[in-house]
Amino acid sequence: MLKRSIKFPLIMKEGKQVRTLEELKDAFDIEQVIEYYYDGRLFTWLEQRYYMKEFNEIKSISGLKLNEVIHEIYDIFGIKKQDTFDVDIFLKNKEKIKSIKQYTEDLNILNNIAIVASTQQELEKILEGFNSQEENEVYLLDGEFVVDDNIGNICYIGINKPKVILDSDKDFRAETKNITFKNVTLTALRYMSLEIKDIEQVNVDLQKIRLMSLIKERVLIRAIPQLLEESQLLHLTWKKKDGELVKGGPVLGYLEDNGRPMYKDYINNDSDGRLFILNRSDIVRPNDIIAVVGKPEDRKKDIIKWVKSTTNTPSWLFRR
């Protein structure tokens, strides 16, 4: 049995679906039609609907240069030529899409190529077109980008973990200006402080950046069993790493009793910050101090001093 070929519509700007030649002429968008020409879907669309005259004419122009192809397509479909189509931008975007697809097939990115920057010049041009009173997103592809805090309400999203170089006369006011970063590596032109809350998906060059957070308190974490209340010794397993930035909610680790393998107590966390693991051994006793969730800018030695001063616990008991 022959497989039935399923007819698909061509999608023009603003999601307009076209299923007939008349609808194509009414909603004609040369950029979309050129895309369909090069990926072969225009040929299939015409053949499925038995538009053989147009199919053969389109087939006959293969091998022509892009400018010539555009001219011929306008003539074949009887469309008055528009001067708004920029061949150079089209080719540049085509190459950019090809580069993006090496890392992701995310349609949120591929359908918003106008806000994808692959150079500093492109980034500056995109930022100029933003309304600073609204929240905006810009995607960063390849290379390095210099970003200042003069323009707020922006989320910089890396496609392939590009380097973002912060530039500010004083502290970089990301939190105050509602500037966020995702999937990037942060460094700075000079040593500076960075005021920021969420850096879970960001690598930070701590040689150039001092993290400042809005976190007011450090949180002490003890080995407090619930299901294992009667246990004298507990086996501690961490799911997070020492020094890792954590958010409130996810489980940090769990406690087990080798004699009661069916029971497990989870170590929960309600605070955002940097996790400092203090236990020297995987074997702990109930109520032992095992960790602190501190500020992102905290250092291990400061945490140990703080725990010692607040709990009267000798510092030699802690992992350094």
Secondary structure, DSSP 8 states (H G I E B T S, - for coil): ---------EE-GGG-EE-SHHHHHHT--HHHHHHHHHHSHHHHHHHHTT-HHHHHHHHHTTTS-HHHHHHHHHHHTT----S---HHHHHHHHHHHHHHTTT---HHHHTTGGGEESSHHHHHHHHHTS-TTS-EEEEE-SSEEEEESSS-SEEEEESS--EEEEE-SS-B-TTTTTEEEESEEEEESS-EEEE-S--TTEEE-TTTEEEE-S----EEEE---STTTT-SSEEEEESS-TT-EE-SSS--EEEEETTEEEEEEEE-----EEEEE-BSSSEE-TT-EEEEEE-TT--HHHHHHHHHHHH---GGGB--
